């Protein structure tokens, strides 16, 4: 069975896939940045208590 994609459909599929991956990566980076910010704030508070 041969599956044939015409070029515009294939390009659209690739573009949508890349967009989904970039959104996912962006979300993960935002979560990591938020976690790092919380850790930094906690470290500053602990340091100022000493």
C-alpha positions in Angstrom: 0.0 0.0 0.0 1.5 3.3 -1.1 0.7 6.4 0.8 1.3 9.6 -1.2 1.3 13.1 0.2 1.3 16.1 -2.0 3.8 18.7 -1.2 1.5 21.4 0.4 -0.1 18.9 2.7 3.3 17.5 3.8 4.6 21.0 4.4 1.5 21.9 6.4 1.9 18.8 8.5 5.6 19.5 9.1 4.8 23.2 10.0 2.0 22.1 12.5 4.3 19.5 14.0 7.1 22.0 14.5 4.7 24.6 16.0 3.4 22.0 18.5 6.9 21.0 19.5 8.0 24.6 19.9 5.0 25.4 22.1 5.7 22.3 24.2 9.3 23.3 24.6 8.4 26.9 25.4 6.0 25.7 28.1 8.7 23.4 29.7 11.2 26.3 29.7 8.7 28.6 31.4 8.1 26.0 34.0 11.8 25.5 34.6 12.4 29.3 34.8 9.6 29.6 37.3 11.0 26.8 39.4 14.5 28.3 39.2 13.1 31.7 40.3 11.4 30.1 43.3 14.6 28.3 44.3 16.6 31.5 43.9 14.1 33.4 46.1 14.2 30.7 48.7 18.0 30.8 48.7 18.0 34.6 49.1 15.5 34.4 52.0 17.6 31.7 53.8 20.8 33.6 53.2 19.3 36.8 54.7 18.1 34.9 57.7 21.6 33.8 58.5 
